[in-house]
Amino acid sequence: MSITDAPVTAPVGGPSLRQERRLVTGLPGPRSRAVLDRKAAAVAAGVGHTVPIAAVAAGGGVVVDADGNSLIDLGSGIAVTTAGNANPRVVAAVTEQVARFTHTCFMVSPYESYVAVAEALNRLTPGDHEKRSALFNSGAEAVENAVKIARKHTGRQAVVAFDHAYHGRTNLTMALTAKNMPYKHGFGPFAGEVYRAPLSYPFHDRLTGPAAAARAITQIEKQVGAENVAAVVIEPIQGEGGFIVPADGFLNALVDWCRDNGVVFIADEVQTGFARTGRWFASEHFGIVPDLVVTAKGIADGLPLSAVTGRAEIMDAAHTGGLGGTYGGNPLACVAALAAIDTYEEDGLLERAAEIGALLTSRLTALQERDPRVGDVRGHGAMIAAEFVDPATGEPDGALTARVARACIAEGVIVLTCGTDGNVIRFLPPLTISDALLNEGLDVLESALAAA
Ligand SMILES: *Cc1c(COP(=O)(O)O)cnc(C)c1O
């Protein structure tokens, strides 16, 4: 019997997992390698992976692989397991629900948990106006539905997205997404009536928020025409695009322009939502009230769920039967969302996100003072990034960034990169991580940068 055939007892996940970085093999170890070999033979090549392991358990601030390696988790499966993997409240809620019923289709036989998620979203999203919500499966699906709703409400077709935007991988959301490789390359033709406007990117454009907004608005008015625009879609802080925090006043000016011109302002809070930035939603950092808010990722702590929430008169523009889907608002995902929301509220996780942000920011800005390759440190709460540049030219250094990220992973620290130039390392730890693990993860990053 080879080592990979020997039975292994996977540890139970959740916060009771030993909270430590522990490497017992190089990565991947033999058991993980066996799974990755089968992946190469069975799974389409287009589905890549960042960390060369086969995960068997996760919780608190660690991910454990099939060989018994324990990695520090600074990614949360891309900002999803915000309340911690295998969170006990989520596990209990899903376990109870799965034994009752797994699916009826909400459009056939409705159930209470879906309604309760809609009520929670209507309560928690910015603004105290009358709201409605609809539930879907993925972030991209929810963005598409927000655009459908805005078009129906306005009777207009054009949709404006921004430089560096990421909104998903379906046909319409590929059109909204800015970056060609890997998201769009060879996958066209893309959906029509999508237009791109310049963003506010203070580290590079040095523009004030109002100046950057005026630049974008002029371009929209000249190239599209305000009266043709159904919706402006924007991430309040861009995720895949590089954790770009717009200059103060940029989003506010866009919201005002939308109000004045009958355009629906859609905030894509798929990555920024649900306690991640130290507020329920990143829009709150800028004092804006979007017409529609799109959520997914952190909404249900890992179960697939997404939502569109917004002004009742806009949301109700779609005729009965016009919105939905077989699985949208699946009961397992809905009870997980309610348990995750309880956890954010009862465990003080918004405050914890702010603390994590303060720790990450102080360590990374100290590093920036010592090392000019760290060009910029930015973000809010547990959504912080460092942008790497060539100190001689100020140009993005994607190659350095990739080397540093690879070295961190090899040392048992899961980090993710982002940015149009791939020169940003982003930190998205679960809010259940300890300060000790966070600090150890940053120690590893500092050594990796020193060696790179
Ligand atoms: C991840 C993401 C999406 C797409 O969500 P999926 O669930 O992968 O379809 C959309 N918008 C933003 C801002 C995202 O980060």
The ligand as an ORCA input file, in Angstrom:
! r2SCAN-3c Opt
* xyz 0 1
  C     -15.774     37.559     -6.738
  C     -16.446     38.767     -7.248
  C     -17.513     38.680     -8.173
  C     -17.976     37.376     -8.761
  O     -18.479     36.513     -7.801
  P     -18.632     34.954     -8.158
  O     -19.354     34.392     -6.971
  O     -17.255     34.421     -8.338
  O     -19.433     34.889     -9.406
  C     -18.143     39.855     -8.539
  N     -17.745     41.043     -8.063
  C     -16.730     41.165     -7.179
  C     -16.359     42.504     -6.671
  C     -16.037     40.026     -6.769
  O     -15.004     40.144     -5.916
*
